Amino acid sequence: MAISSQKADEPITEINVTPLVDVCLVLVIIFMAVAPFAMVAGIKVLESRAKAAEGKVNADENVRVKLTVAGVVSVNDDAVDPAGLGAAIARALLASRDKMVTVTADEGNRVGQVVEILDTARQAGAQKLAIMRSQEEKPKEAGG
């Protein structure tokens, strides 16, 4: 039995830490249980790697969406009105074997424009999404 150095008529001045520890442990358990549900939903995009397409479906069988700096959007090399982009992608996905959409954008495009196209493609039924940089070379500056 613990012997108290306190007299019977003195007030209790020691802090009882046990309730504080209990509350903290309960909060830790709650955060551990809730943390997996707090993941932010987003668009999963395939990252490109060198020689990643070897042995895969031909790139021509995928849906190719191109966005230019001028804001012109084309699906499989056919210019499309931005309002009808979802329908055009959905039609092109019917012929695609693995339902993959590849978005190619110029360096001057805003990220928001590309994300809107990715979101539209996902809503149109794309199962895989990829982003590519435009293959066009920039003119070299003289005097370098």
Secondary structure as GFF3:
##gff-version 3
##sequence-region A 1 144
A	DSSP	alpha_helix	18	34	.	.	.	ID=ss1
A	DSSP	three_ten_helix	35	38	.	.	.	ID=ss2
A	DSSP	three_ten_helix	59	61	.	.	.	ID=ss3
A	DSSP	beta_strand	63	67	.	.	.	ID=ss4
A	DSSP	beta_strand	73	75	.	.	.	ID=ss5
A	DSSP	beta_strand	78	80	.	.	.	ID=ss6
A	DSSP	three_ten_helix	82	84	.	.	.	ID=ss7
A	DSSP	alpha_helix	85	95	.	.	.	ID=ss8
A	DSSP	beta_strand	100	105	.	.	.	ID=ss9
A	DSSP	alpha_helix	111	124	.	.	.	ID=ss10
A	DSSP	beta_strand	128	133	.	.	.	ID=ss11
###
